[in-house]
Every structure is written in structure tokens, then in C-alpha cells.
């Protein structure tokens, strides 16, 4: 099978065309997609017609399927959904309860599962229903973000860690006054080494990074604001405008992503799964 890989023209992202993800991947095709993923960080497969099984089967080519951090009894999805599937949806059932997670509005830049001991590397998001405007997903190139840092920040932050925190109602910056003991949190290296590309990436984000370990709150806040502004600069971002049938896979070790606002009165239904990663490896930078 000959596939076409078309770069987005932005700092990251590429479209993969002339492929049906319902079909099993040959070893050669899997390697071709993996190489493109390592290079472009975000891959977009338009015009796919995938059920749960097909989506999970495709994702499993790139790692073990990710285990969800939310307890089964606390998940809004019903029994008809595979336990590895998360619905990102603003639909409600007859009782008015959401049938998915992260239902409405803007969501700040973040790395999926960065608050866990072994964050998931891959995320695979499939569009089932989209609003007439908004609900786009923005991606940042965190390799490039690291490269854009001034040397003073590379020197200051070498070897340091930051606390990543998340609870399930969080769509904006973390409440640093909150007691983290009852919610997911983890200190992770600020500069990580990607285990496959051996490139250094910045590993902080506006949604989940609460504080830099060993710094005062004021100093940490000021530095994090500077890091976020660098990583989220327009020249470092690809913004994906969804079409029904798009399957987008991204590398959480090399990118952050965010959601733009959309009309709450309109339906947005996405199906998500992930693949496992591993412990974060601190980059041994020369600064």
C-alpha cells in the first residue's frame, strides 16, 4: 500500500492519506507510520470509518493500550464502551448526566496523563460529531519549545522537576492552594529525553503544571508563565479543525494540546484511546 504523508506546514503535524485504518497494518506500513509520527509528532488520518474495535486495533500497533486512571465506577461511559475507550462528549442521558468526559468549553494546553508515574505516550482521538464552529485542537511542538528557551532558563531549570496535578473537573490552571493528597499528582522532569528520538522536550503545561519543586510560589509562577508563553507561541502551534471521520494520533512526550471553545448548544462527540508510555527520563542537557 502506498500512502501519502503531507506535512501540515506548521511547526508539527502531517496528514496521512490513501489508507483505510480498518485494514491490518503490514510491518512495513507500521514502520512507515511510526517514522512519520516520530518526525511530525501529530498525524491526521482523514475520512476514516472506525468503530471501537478498529480504533483500538490500530492504536495497539504502537504500544499496549492505555489503562484509564479514572476508577471504573466513576466513569460516565456505559457498559457498551470498551474500558480502554473514553468518550469526550457534551451529550447527556435522559437524567441529564453527561455520557462522556470533558464536555464543554475551552481546555488549556496539557500533556495527557502527565500526573501519573508512567504517562501514556500516544493518544488517538476520533471525531464522531463536531460543532459548526470551534472545538478545534491545538498542538504545540515541545522539542521546538525547548530549543527556543533562553540559555538562562536552561541553566536555571537543569535537573529540576515540577508537580503535575489533575482532578476531573479541571479545564484551566491548577489551584495551587489545593491539597493535592486526594487527587492525582506527580513530580516530573522539566526537560525530558524522548525514548525513541533521543531529543529533548520541554515537559510543563498550563493546565496541569502546578509548581516547580524547590522554588517559591512567586518564582515558580513567573518562570512557568514564561515557559508557557514560549511553548504556546503561534509559530510553535498547529491548530486542527476537525471533520467527522478524522483520526488524529499524537505523541504526548513531544507535544501539548488544547481545545478551543465551541457553542455549548451544539453536539461534540469524540472517541479517545491511548497507548502506554513509561517513566519520564530526565534529559542530561549541557547547559
JOBELLIN-V682031 format. One record per residue. RES is the residue in one letter. SS is DSSP state (a for helix, b for strand, c for the rest). PSI is psi in whole degrees, 0 to 359 (999 if undefined). D_LAST is the distance of its C-alpha to the last C-alpha in Angstrom with 1 decimal. Layout:
res=RES ss=SS psi=PSI d_last=D_LAST
res=RES ss=SS psi=PSI d_last=D_LAST
This chain:
res=X ss=c psi=129 d_last=44.9
res=X ss=c psi=116 d_last=43.2
res=X ss=c psi=157 d_last=40.8
res=X ss=b psi=132 d_last=39.2
res=X ss=b psi=115 d_last=35.6
res=X ss=b psi=111 d_last=35.1
res=X ss=b psi=146 d_last=31.7
res=X ss=c psi=339 d_last=32.0
res=X ss=c psi=354 d_last=30.7
res=X ss=c psi=191 d_last=28.0
res=X ss=c psi=345 d_last=24.3
res=X ss=c psi=167 d_last=25.5
res=X ss=c psi=140 d_last=28.9
res=X ss=b psi=148 d_last=31.7
res=X ss=b psi=136 d_last=35.4
res=X ss=b psi=117 d_last=37.1
res=X ss=b psi=167 d_last=40.8
res=X ss=c psi=46 d_last=43.9
res=X ss=c psi=141 d_last=43.3
res=X ss=c psi=111 d_last=45.2
res=X ss=c psi=356 d_last=43.1
res=X ss=c psi=341 d_last=46.4
res=X ss=c psi=143 d_last=46.6
res=X ss=c psi=146 d_last=44.9
res=X ss=c psi=134 d_last=41.9
res=X ss=c psi=164 d_last=42.3
res=X ss=a psi=319 d_last=39.6
res=X ss=a psi=320 d_last=38.9
res=X ss=a psi=320 d_last=38.8
res=X ss=a psi=316 d_last=36.5
res=X ss=a psi=324 d_last=34.0
res=X ss=a psi=317 d_last=34.3
res=X ss=a psi=318 d_last=33.6
res=X ss=a psi=316 d_last=30.7
res=X ss=a psi=319 d_last=29.1
res=X ss=a psi=322 d_last=29.7
res=X ss=a psi=315 d_last=28.2
res=X ss=a psi=326 d_last=25.0
res=X ss=a psi=315 d_last=24.9
res=X ss=a psi=347 d_last=26.2
res=X ss=c psi=317 d_last=25.2
res=X ss=b psi=128 d_last=28.5
res=X ss=b psi=135 d_last=31.9
res=X ss=b psi=124 d_last=35.2
res=X ss=b psi=99 d_last=38.5
res=X ss=c psi=162 d_last=41.3
res=X ss=c psi=47 d_last=45.0
res=X ss=c psi=152 d_last=44.8
res=X ss=c psi=89 d_last=47.6
res=X ss=c psi=133 d_last=46.1
res=X ss=c psi=180 d_last=47.6
res=X ss=a psi=313 d_last=45.7
res=X ss=a psi=316 d_last=46.3
res=X ss=a psi=321 d_last=45.1
res=X ss=a psi=314 d_last=41.9
res=X ss=a psi=322 d_last=41.1
res=X ss=a psi=316 d_last=42.1
res=X ss=a psi=312 d_last=39.8
res=X ss=a psi=325 d_last=36.8
res=X ss=a psi=350 d_last=37.5
res=X ss=a psi=343 d_last=36.8
res=X ss=a psi=18 d_last=33.0
res=X ss=c psi=170 d_last=33.0
res=X ss=c psi=141 d_last=35.1
res=X ss=b psi=138 d_last=36.4
res=X ss=c psi=141 d_last=34.5
res=X ss=c psi=133 d_last=36.3
res=X ss=c psi=143 d_last=36.6
res=X ss=c psi=337 d_last=35.4
res=X ss=c psi=133 d_last=38.4
res=X ss=c psi=145 d_last=41.4
res=X ss=a psi=319 d_last=44.2
res=X ss=a psi=345 d_last=46.7
res=X ss=a psi=358 d_last=44.5
res=X ss=c psi=139 d_last=43.9
res=X ss=c psi=342 d_last=46.1
res=X ss=c psi=145 d_last=46.6
res=X ss=c psi=182 d_last=50.0
res=X ss=c psi=344 d_last=51.2
res=X ss=c psi=353 d_last=51.4
res=X ss=c psi=137 d_last=47.6
res=X ss=c psi=141 d_last=45.7
res=X ss=c psi=344 d_last=43.6
res=X ss=c psi=356 d_last=40.4
res=X ss=c psi=136 d_last=41.2
res=X ss=b psi=129 d_last=40.2
res=X ss=b psi=126 d_last=42.2
res=X ss=b psi=101 d_last=40.4
res=X ss=b psi=146 d_last=43.6
res=X ss=c psi=14 d_last=45.4
res=X ss=c psi=151 d_last=48.8
res=X ss=b psi=155 d_last=51.0
res=X ss=c psi=186 d_last=53.7
res=X ss=c psi=338 d_last=57.3
res=X ss=c psi=0 d_last=56.4
res=X ss=c psi=8 d_last=53.7
res=X ss=c psi=141 d_last=50.8
res=X ss=b psi=141 d_last=47.8
res=X ss=c psi=4 d_last=47.8
res=X ss=c psi=188 d_last=44.1
res=X ss=b psi=166 d_last=40.8
res=X ss=c psi=59 d_last=38.7
res=X ss=c psi=309 d_last=41.9
res=X ss=c psi=157 d_last=41.5
res=X ss=c psi=184 d_last=39.4
res=X ss=c psi=149 d_last=35.8
res=X ss=b psi=127 d_last=33.0
res=X ss=b psi=166 d_last=29.4
res=X ss=b psi=140 d_last=26.4
res=X ss=b psi=162 d_last=25.6
res=X ss=c psi=131 d_last=24.6
res=X ss=c psi=132 d_last=27.8
res=X ss=c psi=21 d_last=28.1
res=X ss=c psi=346 d_last=24.5
res=X ss=c psi=2 d_last=26.4
res=X ss=c psi=157 d_last=27.7
res=X ss=c psi=324 d_last=26.5
res=X ss=c psi=87 d_last=26.4
res=X ss=c psi=151 d_last=26.0
res=X ss=c psi=139 d_last=28.1
res=X ss=c psi=309 d_last=26.4
res=X ss=b psi=141 d_last=29.2
res=X ss=b psi=141 d_last=31.5
res=X ss=b psi=109 d_last=34.7
res=X ss=b psi=128 d_last=36.6
res=X ss=b psi=131 d_last=40.1
res=X ss=b psi=119 d_last=42.0
res=X ss=b psi=316 d_last=45.6
res=X ss=b psi=141 d_last=46.5
res=X ss=c psi=152 d_last=44.7
res=X ss=c psi=170 d_last=45.6
res=X ss=c psi=338 d_last=46.9
res=X ss=c psi=149 d_last=43.8
res=X ss=b psi=192 d_last=40.4
res=X ss=c psi=21 d_last=38.9
res=X ss=c psi=162 d_last=36.3
res=X ss=b psi=125 d_last=33.0
res=X ss=b psi=143 d_last=29.8
res=X ss=b psi=141 d_last=26.7
res=X ss=b psi=145 d_last=23.1
res=X ss=b psi=106 d_last=20.7
res=X ss=a psi=347 d_last=17.6
res=X ss=a psi=310 d_last=15.8
res=X ss=a psi=323 d_last=16.3
res=X ss=a psi=315 d_last=15.5
res=X ss=a psi=315 d_last=11.9
res=X ss=a psi=332 d_last=11.8
res=X ss=a psi=351 d_last=13.5
res=X ss=c psi=141 d_last=11.2
res=X ss=c psi=152 d_last=10.4
res=X ss=a psi=328 d_last=7.0
res=X ss=a psi=324 d_last=8.6
res=X ss=a psi=321 d_last=9.1
res=X ss=a psi=318 d_last=5.9
res=X ss=a psi=314 d_last=5.1
res=X ss=a psi=322 d_last=8.8
res=X ss=a psi=0 d_last=9.3
res=X ss=c psi=127 d_last=7.1
res=X ss=c psi=0 d_last=10.3
res=X ss=c psi=160 d_last=12.7
res=X ss=b psi=163 d_last=15.9
res=X ss=b psi=150 d_last=18.5
res=X ss=b psi=122 d_last=22.2
res=X ss=b psi=132 d_last=23.8
res=X ss=b psi=147 d_last=27.5
res=X ss=b psi=136 d_last=30.6
res=X ss=c psi=170 d_last=34.3
res=X ss=c psi=1 d_last=36.7
res=X ss=c psi=9 d_last=37.8
res=X ss=c psi=122 d_last=34.4
res=X ss=c psi=356 d_last=33.8
res=X ss=c psi=195 d_last=31.7
res=X ss=c psi=147 d_last=29.0
res=X ss=c psi=148 d_last=29.3
res=X ss=c psi=101 d_last=31.4
res=X ss=c psi=349 d_last=29.2
res=X ss=c psi=351 d_last=32.3
res=X ss=c psi=147 d_last=33.7
res=X ss=c psi=119 d_last=34.1
res=X ss=a psi=355 d_last=31.9
res=X ss=a psi=332 d_last=34.0
res=X ss=a psi=4 d_last=36.4
res=X ss=c psi=166 d_last=34.1
res=X ss=b psi=130 d_last=31.4
res=X ss=b psi=153 d_last=28.0
res=X ss=b psi=137 d_last=25.0
res=X ss=b psi=129 d_last=21.5
res=X ss=b psi=153 d_last=19.0
res=X ss=b psi=144 d_last=15.2
res=X ss=c psi=325 d_last=13.7
res=X ss=b psi=121 d_last=11.6
res=X ss=b psi=155 d_last=14.0
res=X ss=b psi=122 d_last=14.6
res=X ss=c psi=129 d_last=17.9
res=X ss=c psi=342 d_last=20.4
res=X ss=c psi=319 d_last=22.2
res=X ss=c psi=344 d_last=20.0
res=X ss=c psi=27 d_last=16.8
res=X ss=c psi=154 d_last=14.9
res=X ss=b psi=134 d_last=12.3
res=X ss=b psi=148 d_last=14.2
res=X ss=b psi=136 d_last=14.1
res=X ss=c psi=61 d_last=16.7
res=X ss=c psi=158 d_last=18.3
res=X ss=c psi=157 d_last=21.6
res=X ss=c psi=328 d_last=24.2
res=X ss=c psi=321 d_last=27.0
res=X ss=c psi=346 d_last=25.8
res=X ss=b psi=114 d_last=22.6
res=X ss=b psi=314 d_last=24.2
res=X ss=b psi=147 d_last=21.8
res=X ss=b psi=126 d_last=18.3
res=X ss=c psi=137 d_last=19.1
res=X ss=c psi=5 d_last=19.2
res=X ss=c psi=157 d_last=19.3
res=X ss=c psi=158 d_last=22.5
res=X ss=a psi=317 d_last=24.1
res=X ss=a psi=315 d_last=23.9
res=X ss=a psi=316 d_last=20.2
res=X ss=a psi=314 d_last=19.6
res=X ss=a psi=317 d_last=22.1
res=X ss=a psi=317 d_last=20.6
res=X ss=a psi=317 d_last=17.1
res=X ss=a psi=320 d_last=18.7
res=X ss=a psi=318 d_last=21.0
res=X ss=a psi=318 d_last=18.2
res=X ss=a psi=316 d_last=16.5
res=X ss=a psi=318 d_last=20.1
res=X ss=a psi=323 d_last=21.0
res=X ss=a psi=313 d_last=18.2
res=X ss=a psi=330 d_last=18.9
res=X ss=c psi=7 d_last=22.7
res=X ss=c psi=145 d_last=23.0
res=X ss=a psi=323 d_last=26.0
res=X ss=a psi=353 d_last=24.4
res=X ss=a psi=9 d_last=22.4
res=X ss=b psi=140 d_last=25.6
res=X ss=b psi=129 d_last=28.6
res=X ss=b psi=120 d_last=31.7
res=X ss=b psi=122 d_last=34.3
res=X ss=c psi=115 d_last=37.9
res=X ss=c psi=147 d_last=39.7
res=X ss=c psi=149 d_last=43.0
res=X ss=c psi=134 d_last=45.1
res=X ss=c psi=355 d_last=44.4
res=X ss=c psi=133 d_last=40.7
res=X ss=b psi=120 d_last=38.6
res=X ss=b psi=128 d_last=34.8
res=X ss=b psi=138 d_last=32.3
res=X ss=b psi=159 d_last=28.6
res=X ss=b psi=110 d_last=25.5
res=X ss=c psi=345 d_last=24.3
res=X ss=c psi=344 d_last=21.0
res=X ss=c psi=2 d_last=20.1
res=X ss=b psi=159 d_last=22.1
res=X ss=b psi=163 d_last=23.7
res=X ss=b psi=158 d_last=27.3
res=X ss=b psi=160 d_last=29.7
res=X ss=b psi=136 d_last=33.5
res=X ss=c psi=159 d_last=35.3
res=X ss=c psi=159 d_last=38.5
res=X ss=b psi=161 d_last=41.9
res=X ss=c psi=125 d_last=45.6
res=X ss=c psi=340 d_last=46.3
res=X ss=c psi=352 d_last=49.8
res=X ss=c psi=152 d_last=48.7
res=X ss=c psi=137 d_last=47.9
res=X ss=c psi=117 d_last=44.5
res=X ss=b psi=119 d_last=44.4
res=X ss=b psi=150 d_last=41.5
res=X ss=b psi=127 d_last=41.3
res=X ss=b psi=143 d_last=38.0
res=X ss=b psi=170 d_last=36.9
res=X ss=b psi=167 d_last=33.6
res=X ss=b psi=149 d_last=32.4
res=X ss=c psi=158 d_last=30.6
res=X ss=c psi=257 d_last=26.9
res=X ss=c psi=181 d_last=25.5
res=X ss=c psi=146 d_last=23.1
res=X ss=c psi=136 d_last=19.6
res=X ss=c psi=121 d_last=17.0
res=X ss=b psi=132 d_last=13.6
res=X ss=c psi=136 d_last=10.9
res=X ss=c psi=81 d_last=9.0
res=X ss=c psi=159 d_last=5.7
res=X ss=c psi=348 d_last=3.8
res=X ss=c psi=999 d_last=0.0
